[in-house]
Amino acid sequence: MNQKGLQISTPTDTTIVLTRTFQAPRRLVWEAMTNPQRMRRWMLPPPGWTLTVCVCEARVGGALSLAWKNDEADPFMTLQGVFTEVVPHERLVHTETMQLASGEVVSSLVETHAFAEQGGITTMRITQVYESKEARDGALASGMDQGVEAGFQQLEALLAEVA
């Protein structure tokens, strides 16, 4: 089953599940999700924003650190996390806290990435567990689905280049 585009579900009041397939082996999808040089090529910020920091140490205890700037602030938004589980090419788990320049915490969650390959097609399932229903609903209302899918379309193009 190869559905085109991002699929989103909300199995619980605090959970969002994002599922996306890619026409590439999971090894390549994994590398694109964990290699900062590749991440910079597909993680598109909103128009007018620039990704200024991209650290991804995909090992238990390793850091995940992203920062974006815009005309209002540098950084305008940061994402900080720590990897708590890493099974190469199969599973990643990390904490994640997004914060605005004002100091406001936008979200705090645990995110799990699961990678499965069948016939050269990789399905990536991202499960985000938020602290509350309000936080989950805020993420859903933010337009994150369009931003995530725009990035994944760029990821698909990158994977076509390296496959």
N, CA and C of each residue as an Amber inpcrd file, in Angstrom:
protein
   489
   0.8520000  -1.1820000   0.0000000   0.0000000   0.0000000   0.0000000
   0.8920000   1.2370000   0.0000000   0.8680000   2.0170000  -1.0310000
   1.6850000   3.2160000  -1.1180000   0.7890000   4.4300000  -1.3080000
   0.4200000   5.0390000  -0.1920000  -0.4100000   6.2380000  -0.2690000
   0.4880000   7.4320000  -0.5380000   0.0040000   8.3200000  -1.3690000
   0.7750000   9.5150000  -1.7050000   0.4910000  10.5880000  -0.6710000
   1.5400000  11.2120000  -0.1910000   1.3610000  12.3210000   0.7240000
   1.2730000  11.8970000   2.1790000   1.2410000  12.8980000   3.0260000
   1.2320000  12.7180000   4.4610000  -0.1430000  12.2810000   4.9550000
  -0.1570000  11.2430000   5.7840000  -1.3840000  10.7810000   6.4280000
  -1.2780000  11.1370000   7.9030000  -2.3410000  11.7200000   8.4710000
  -2.3330000  12.1280000   9.8740000  -3.5010000  11.4830000  10.5990000
  -3.2170000  10.9620000  11.7940000  -4.2870000  10.4400000  12.6400000
  -4.0450000  10.9050000  14.0700000  -5.0980000  10.8380000  14.8780000
  -5.0320000  11.2280000  16.2880000  -5.6320000  10.0890000  17.1210000
  -4.8400000   9.0370000  17.3720000  -5.3730000   7.8600000  18.0620000
  -5.7540000   8.1070000  19.5280000  -5.1540000   9.1140000  20.1590000
  -5.5330000   9.4610000  21.5300000  -5.6290000  10.9860000  21.6240000
  -6.0950000  11.4700000  22.7660000  -6.2470000  12.9150000  22.9730000
  -4.9230000  13.6610000  23.0190000  -3.8180000  12.9480000  23.2070000
  -2.5180000  13.6140000  23.3070000  -1.5410000  13.1780000  22.2130000
  -2.0320000  12.4370000  21.2230000  -1.1330000  11.8370000  20.2280000
  -1.4900000  12.2470000  18.7990000  -0.4340000  12.5300000  18.0280000
  -0.5560000  12.7150000  16.5790000   0.3530000  11.6640000  15.9360000
  -0.1610000  10.9650000  14.9170000   0.6520000  10.0170000  14.1550000
   0.7080000  10.5160000  12.7180000   1.9420000  10.7190000  12.2340000
   2.1900000  11.1560000  10.8610000   2.8090000   9.9790000  10.1160000
   2.2190000   9.5920000   9.0040000   2.7300000   8.4630000   8.2340000
   2.9890000   8.9280000   6.8040000   4.1460000   8.5440000   6.2820000
   4.5140000   8.9670000   4.9170000   5.3700000   7.8830000   4.2910000
   5.1260000   7.5700000   3.0230000   5.9570000   6.6130000   2.3010000
   6.8970000   7.3520000   1.3650000   8.0490000   6.7140000   1.1300000
   9.0710000   7.2660000   0.2420000   9.5670000   6.1570000  -0.6740000
   9.8000000   6.5040000  -1.9270000  10.2960000   5.5510000  -2.9260000
  11.8120000   5.4360000  -2.7720000  12.2450000   4.8840000  -1.6380000
  13.6790000   4.7490000  -1.3610000  13.8700000   3.7250000  -0.2470000
  15.0410000   3.0980000  -0.2220000  15.3450000   2.1700000   0.8680000
  15.3840000   2.9050000   2.2120000  15.0290000   2.2150000   3.2760000
  14.9680000   2.8880000   4.5770000  16.3310000   3.3960000   5.0290000
  17.4090000   2.7760000   4.6140000  18.7490000   3.2620000   4.9600000
  18.9200000   4.7110000   4.4980000  18.4450000   5.0070000   3.2710000
  18.5620000   6.3730000   2.7450000  17.6230000   7.3380000   3.4580000
  16.4180000   6.8700000   3.7920000  15.4730000   7.7290000   4.5230000
  16.0500000   8.0370000   5.8990000  16.5970000   7.0290000   6.5640000
  17.2280000   7.2140000   7.8740000  18.3280000   8.2630000   7.7890000
  19.2110000   8.1130000   6.8040000  20.3280000   9.0600000   6.6590000
  19.8180000  10.4810000   6.4380000  18.7690000  10.6330000   5.6430000
  18.2180000  11.9650000   5.3790000  17.5830000  12.5680000   6.6300000
  17.0970000  11.7050000   7.5320000  16.4520000  12.1810000   8.7630000
  17.4520000  12.4420000   9.8880000  18.6910000  11.9470000   9.7510000
  19.6430000  12.0540000  10.8580000  20.9490000  12.7590000  10.4920000
  21.1910000  13.0200000   9.2280000  22.4220000  13.6770000   8.7930000
  22.1490000  15.1760000   8.6220000  22.7620000  16.0310000   9.4570000
  22.4620000  17.4660000   9.3900000  22.6370000  18.0860000   7.9960000
  23.6450000  17.6460000   7.2350000  23.8220000  18.2010000   5.8810000
  22.6220000  17.8660000   4.9960000  22.1120000  16.6610000   5.1180000
  20.9230000  16.2780000   4.3320000  19.6640000  16.9250000   4.9020000
  19.5640000  17.0170000   6.2270000  18.3970000  17.6390000   6.8530000
  18.2200000  19.0780000   6.3550000  19.3270000  19.8080000   6.2450000
  19.2610000  21.2060000   5.7810000  18.6910000  21.3160000   4.3610000
  18.7920000  20.2490000   3.5830000  18.3150000  20.2930000   2.1900000
  16.8170000  20.0640000   2.0700000  16.1960000  19.4520000   3.0760000
  14.7640000  19.1780000   2.9440000  13.9160000  19.8160000   4.0340000
  14.5020000  20.2050000   5.1540000  13.7290000  20.8090000   6.2600000
  13.4730000  22.2770000   5.9500000  12.4390000  22.5120000   5.1990000
  12.1570000  23.8670000   4.7480000  11.4270000  24.6570000   5.8240000
  11.9890000  25.7870000   6.2000000  11.2510000  26.6460000   7.1230000
  10.1560000  27.4010000   6.3740000   9.2370000  28.0210000   7.1130000
   8.2260000  28.8480000   6.4430000   8.8900000  29.9810000   5.6630000
   8.2060000  30.5410000   4.6630000   8.7820000  31.6550000   3.9040000
   9.2310000  32.7740000   4.8390000  10.4280000  33.3210000   4.5860000
  10.9630000  34.3920000   5.4040000  11.7620000  33.9100000   6.6010000
  11.8130000  32.5930000   6.8030000  12.5860000  32.0210000   7.9050000
  13.8520000  31.3730000   7.3490000  14.8760000  31.2450000   8.1740000
  16.1190000  30.5720000   7.8100000  16.4780000  29.5880000   8.9160000
  16.8410000  28.3750000   8.5440000  17.3320000  27.3840000   9.4970000
  18.7850000  27.7330000   9.7900000  19.0820000  28.1620000  11.0170000
  20.4260000  28.6380000  11.3600000  21.2450000  27.6230000  12.1480000
  20.5820000  26.7100000  12.8580000  21.2690000  25.6720000  13.6250000
  20.6230000  24.3460000  13.2650000  21.4640000  23.3300000  13.0070000
  20.9510000  21.9880000  12.7040000  21.9490000  20.9720000  13.2530000
  21.6600000  20.4730000  14.4480000  22.4850000  19.4620000  15.1040000
  21.6260000  18.2250000  15.3150000  22.1440000  17.0750000  14.8950000
  21.4140000  15.8150000  15.0920000  22.4400000  14.7350000  15.3950000
  22.5500000  14.3820000  16.6810000  23.4720000  13.3450000  17.1250000
  22.6500000  12.1020000  17.4490000  22.3700000  11.3000000  16.4190000
  21.4560000  10.1640000  16.5390000  22.1160000   9.0030000  17.2760000
  22.2460000   9.1950000  18.6040000  22.7450000   8.1620000  19.5140000
  22.0850000   8.4300000  20.8620000  21.9630000   7.4080000  21.6880000
  21.3340000   7.6000000  22.9940000  22.1170000   8.6680000  23.7630000
  21.3960000   9.6770000  24.2400000  22.0090000  10.8060000  24.9350000
  22.4470000  11.9210000  24.0040000  22.3780000  11.6950000  22.6900000
  22.7870000  12.6960000  21.7110000  21.7690000  13.8270000  21.6070000
  22.2460000  14.9640000  21.1430000  21.4100000  16.1670000  21.0700000
  20.7030000  16.2930000  19.7290000  19.5060000  16.8720000  19.7980000
  18.7880000  17.3560000  18.6230000  18.5840000  18.8380000  18.8830000
  19.0960000  19.6770000  18.0040000  19.0090000  21.1190000  18.2180000
  18.8120000  21.8070000  16.8710000  17.6960000  22.5070000  16.7560000
  17.3810000  23.2560000  15.5460000  17.0130000  24.6780000  15.9630000
  17.3590000  25.6440000  15.1240000  16.9610000  27.0300000  15.3920000
  16.6620000  27.7110000  14.0710000  15.6460000  28.5640000  14.1110000
  15.2430000  29.3220000  12.9380000  15.2370000  30.8040000  13.2830000
  15.5810000  31.6180000  12.3050000  15.4520000  33.0640000  12.4920000
  14.4900000  33.5890000  11.4310000  13.9340000  34.7570000  11.7300000
  13.1220000  35.4780000  10.7530000  13.3630000  36.9610000  10.9580000
  12.5530000  37.8030000  10.3200000  12.7520000  39.2410000  10.4270000
  12.5320000  39.7600000  11.8470000  11.7970000  39.0050000  12.6530000
  11.4740000  39.4450000  14.0110000  12.5670000  39.1310000  15.0160000
  13.2240000  37.9830000  14.8790000  14.1870000  37.5700000  15.8980000
  15.1460000  36.5050000  15.3750000  16.3230000  36.4500000  16.0040000
  17.3210000  35.4290000  15.7060000  17.8550000  34.9150000  17.0380000
  17.4420000  33.7610000  17.5260000  16.4990000  32.8640000  16.8650000
  15.0560000  33.2690000  17.1610000  14.1880000  32.9630000  16.2120000
  12.7540000  33.1830000  16.4200000  12.1470000  31.9850000  17.1390000
  12.6050000  30.7790000  16.7440000  12.0960000  29.5550000  17.3460000
  13.2230000  28.5410000  17.4400000  13.2450000  27.7940000  18.5390000
  14.2320000  26.7360000  18.7100000  13.5260000  25.4250000  19.0250000
  14.1920000  24.3510000  18.6730000  13.7440000  23.0040000  19.0060000
  14.9350000  22.3230000  19.6610000  14.7300000  21.8520000  20.8840000
  15.7900000  21.1640000  21.6160000  15.2800000  19.7980000  22.0370000
  16.1520000  18.8030000  21.9410000  15.7560000  17.4760000  22.3710000
  16.9610000  16.6000000  22.6390000  16.6820000  15.4170000  23.1940000
  17.7110000  14.4230000  23.4750000  17.1940000  13.0740000  22.9930000
  18.0580000  12.3320000  22.3170000  17.6910000  10.9940000  21.8550000
  17.7180000  10.0240000  23.0310000  16.6310000   9.2780000  23.1930000
  16.5230000   8.3230000  24.2980000  16.5670000   6.8750000  23.8080000
  16.3400000   6.6620000  22.5200000  16.4240000   5.3240000  21.9310000
  16.8280000   5.4680000  20.4750000  17.7990000   4.6590000  20.0550000
  18.2420000   4.6830000  18.6600000  18.5330000   3.2480000  18.2160000
  17.7710000   2.7650000  17.2560000  18.0170000   1.4780000  16.6140000
  18.2410000   1.8120000  15.1440000  19.5180000   1.8490000  14.6970000
  19.8120000   2.3260000  13.3430000  18.9130000   1.7130000  12.2700000
  18.3960000   2.5950000  11.4160000  17.5560000   2.2720000  10.2630000
  16.1700000   1.7630000  10.6430000  15.8590000   1.6820000  11.9590000
  14.5690000   1.1440000  12.3810000  13.7560000   2.0900000  13.2530000
  14.4100000   2.7100000  14.2650000  13.6340000   3.4370000  15.2710000
  14.4850000   4.5270000  15.9280000  13.8670000   5.6850000  16.1080000
  14.4600000   6.8170000  16.8210000  13.4310000   7.3390000  17.8080000
  13.8470000   7.6400000  19.0260000  12.9530000   8.2740000  19.9940000
  13.7200000   9.4580000  20.5900000  13.0590000  10.6150000  20.6400000
  13.6890000  11.7810000  21.2620000  12.6580000  12.6670000  21.9390000
  13.1490000  13.4160000  22.9050000  12.3260000  14.4540000  23.5070000
  12.3780000  15.6540000  22.5740000  11.4270000  16.5590000  22.7300000
  11.4090000  17.7360000  21.8650000  10.6830000  18.8730000  22.5830000
  11.3610000  20.0030000  22.6940000  10.7390000  21.2090000  23.2360000
  10.9380000  22.3270000  22.2290000   9.8370000  22.9150000  21.7770000
   9.8870000  24.0590000  20.8650000   9.6000000  25.3150000  21.6700000
  10.4470000  26.3490000  21.4480000  10.3110000  27.5710000  22.2150000
  10.4770000  28.7770000  21.2980000   9.6730000  29.8090000  21.5400000
   9.7610000  31.0590000  20.7820000  10.7750000  31.9910000  21.4390000
  11.2060000  33.0050000  20.6960000  12.1560000  33.9840000  21.2160000
  11.6340000  34.6520000  22.4800000  10.3300000  34.7690000  22.5940000
   9.7100000  35.3850000  23.7710000   9.8890000  34.5390000  25.0260000
  10.3430000  33.2910000  24.8590000  10.4680000  32.3780000  25.9850000
   9.2820000  31.4340000  26.0970000   8.2180000  31.7080000  25.3360000
   7.0300000  30.8550000  25.3670000   7.3630000  29.4760000  24.8010000
   7.0360000  28.4280000  25.5820000   7.2010000  27.0630000  25.1030000
   5.9790000  26.7230000  24.2560000   6.2110000  26.4440000  22.9770000
   5.1290000  26.1380000  22.0450000   4.6500000  24.7080000  22.2370000
   5.5900000  23.7940000  22.4180000   5.2180000  22.4000000  22.6220000
   6.3490000  21.6580000  23.3020000   5.9600000  20.6260000  24.0240000
   6.9020000  19.7280000  24.6640000   6.3370000  18.3260000  24.4610000
   7.1200000  17.4490000  23.8640000   6.5960000  16.1430000  23.4920000
   7.6890000  15.1050000  23.3960000   7.2610000  13.8680000  23.2190000
   8.1740000  12.7670000  22.9000000   7.8010000  12.3120000  21.4960000
   8.8160000  12.1750000  20.6490000   8.5830000  11.8150000  19.2530000
   9.3140000  10.5130000  18.9300000   8.5840000   9.5940000  18.3110000
   9.1390000   8.3070000  17.8960000   9.0400000   8.1920000  16.3830000
  10.1480000   7.8450000  15.7480000  10.1780000   7.5910000  14.3060000
  10.3840000   6.0900000  14.1120000   9.5140000   5.4600000  13.3470000
   9.6750000   4.0470000  13.0020000   9.7900000   3.9480000  11.4840000
  10.7690000   3.1700000  11.0210000  11.0480000   3.0280000   9.5950000
  10.8440000   1.5740000   9.1910000  10.0260000   1.3260000   8.1710000
   9.8050000  -0.0290000   7.6630000   9.9360000   0.0020000   6.1480000
  10.5980000  -1.0070000   5.6050000  10.8010000  -1.0580000   4.1510000
  10.1970000  -2.3250000   3.5820000   9.5280000  -2.1610000   2.4430000
   9.0060000  -3.3080000   1.7040000   9.1530000  -3.0020000   0.2230000
   9.8860000  -3.8490000  -0.4780000  10.0600000  -3.6880000  -1.9200000
  10.6980000  -2.3630000  -2.3100000  11.6440000  -1.8820000  -1.5010000
  12.3270000  -0.6310000  -1.8220000  11.5330000   0.6190000  -1.4730000
  10.3580000   0.4450000  -0.8670000   9.5330000   1.5830000  -0.4440000
   9.5640000   1.6350000   1.0790000   9.9010000   2.8100000   1.6040000
   9.9930000   2.9730000   3.0540000   8.7820000   3.7230000   3.5770000
   8.1920000   3.1680000   4.6240000   7.1210000   3.8550000   5.3410000
   7.7130000   4.3670000   6.6420000   7.5860000   5.6680000   6.8380000
   8.0360000   6.2890000   8.0720000   6.8050000   6.7060000   8.8610000
   6.7740000   6.2720000  10.1140000   5.6500000   6.5970000  11.0040000
   6.2190000   7.3900000  12.1820000   5.7400000   8.6130000  12.3280000
   6.1880000   9.4910000  13.4030000   5.0390000   9.6240000  14.4000000
   5.2950000   9.2340000  15.6360000   4.2920000   9.3440000  16.6870000
   4.7350000  10.4420000  17.6490000   3.8900000  11.4470000  17.7990000
   4.1640000  12.5630000  18.6990000   3.2010000  12.4770000  19.8760000
   3.7600000  12.4170000  21.0960000   2.9370000  12.3580000  22.3040000
   3.1380000  13.6720000  23.0640000   2.0640000  14.4530000  23.1400000
   2.0890000  15.7710000  23.7770000   1.6960000  15.6710000  25.2450000
   1.9670000  16.7500000  25.9950000   1.6680000  16.7720000  27.4260000
   0.1740000  16.9040000  27.7170000  -0.5850000  17.4250000  26.7420000
  -2.0210000  17.6400000  26.9770000  -2.7710000  17.6380000  25.6540000
  -4.0750000  17.5010000  25.7410000  -4.9290000  17.5940000  24.5550000
  -4.8250000  18.9850000  23.9410000  -4.7420000  20.0160000  24.7860000
  -4.6440000  21.3900000  24.2840000  -3.3660000  21.5820000  23.4620000
  -2.2650000  21.0250000  23.9470000  -0.9980000  21.1390000  23.2160000
  -1.0880000  20.4030000  21.8790000  -1.6700000  19.2020000  21.9100000
  -1.8370000  18.4500000  20.6610000  -2.7180000  19.2120000  19.6860000
  -3.8410000  19.7430000  20.1750000  -4.7580000  20.4860000  19.3110000
  -4.1140000  21.7530000  18.7640000  -3.2650000  22.3860000  19.5720000
  -2.5440000  23.5700000  19.1080000  -1.6120000  23.2330000  17.9520000
  -0.9400000  22.0950000  18.0550000  -0.0540000  21.6600000  16.9680000
  -0.8640000  21.3940000  15.7040000  -1.9930000  20.7220000  15.8530000
  -2.8390000  20.4320000  14.6850000  -3.3510000  21.7120000  14.0360000
  -3.6830000  22.7090000  14.8530000  -4.2440000  23.9680000  14.3420000
  -3.1850000  24.8830000  13.7350000  -1.9140000  24.5780000  13.9660000
  -0.8330000  25.4730000  13.5440000  -0.5430000  25.4320000  12.0470000
  -1.1220000  24.4660000  11.3350000  -0.7710000  24.3000000   9.9200000
   0.4530000  23.4240000   9.7470000   0.8580000  22.7370000  10.8040000
   2.0510000  21.9010000  10.7400000   1.9640000  20.8440000   9.6520000
   0.7490000  20.3930000   9.3260000   0.6200000  19.3570000   8.2960000
   1.1230000  19.8520000   6.9430000   0.7910000  21.0990000   6.5740000
   1.2740000  21.6330000   5.2930000   2.7890000  21.8090000   5.3100000
   3.3270000  22.2860000   6.4260000   4.7750000  22.4690000   6.5300000
   5.5260000  21.1580000   6.4810000   5.0150000  20.1620000   7.2020000
   5.6580000  18.8500000   7.2190000   5.6140000  18.2350000   5.8170000
   4.4690000  18.2920000   5.1610000   4.3660000  17.6930000   3.8260000
   5.2470000  18.4360000   2.8190000   5.3480000  19.7480000   2.9170000
   6.2350000  20.5010000   2.0070000   7.6820000  20.0310000   2.1900000
   8.0920000  19.8400000   3.4380000   9.4340000  19.3290000   3.6930000
   9.6070000  17.9190000   3.1590000   8.5920000  17.0770000   3.3580000
   8.6840000  15.6940000   2.8850000   8.7100000  15.6140000   1.3560000
   8.0860000  16.5550000   0.6730000   8.1970000  16.5770000  -0.7940000
   9.6350000  16.8950000  -1.2040000  10.2890000  17.7960000  -0.4560000
  11.6990000  18.0750000  -0.7250000  12.5710000  16.8680000  -0.3730000
  12.2140000  16.1730000   0.6980000  12.9220000  14.9600000   1.0810000
  12.8050000  13.9070000  -0.0170000  11.6230000  13.7700000  -0.5740000
  11.4110000  12.8190000  -1.6690000  12.3160000  13.1480000  -2.8600000
  12.4350000  14.4360000  -3.1890000  13.3190000  14.8550000  -4.2870000
  14.7760000  14.5530000  -3.9600000  15.1900000  14.7990000  -2.7220000
  16.5600000  14.4940000  -2.3000000  16.8310000  12.9920000  -2.4010000
  15.8800000  12.1790000  -1.9420000  16.0440000  10.7350000  -1.9920000
  16.1540000  10.2390000  -3.4360000  15.4300000  10.8560000  -4.3570000
  15.5270000  10.4750000  -5.7640000  16.9280000  10.7510000  -6.3120000
  17.5530000  11.8160000  -5.8110000  18.9160000  12.1610000  -6.2540000
  19.9500000  11.1600000  -5.7560000  19.7990000  10.6920000  -4.5060000
  20.8390000   9.8430000  -3.9120000  20.5760000   8.3590000  -4.0750000
  19.3640000   8.0000000  -4.5120000  19.0320000   6.5720000  -4.6500000
  19.7870000   5.9300000  -5.7920000
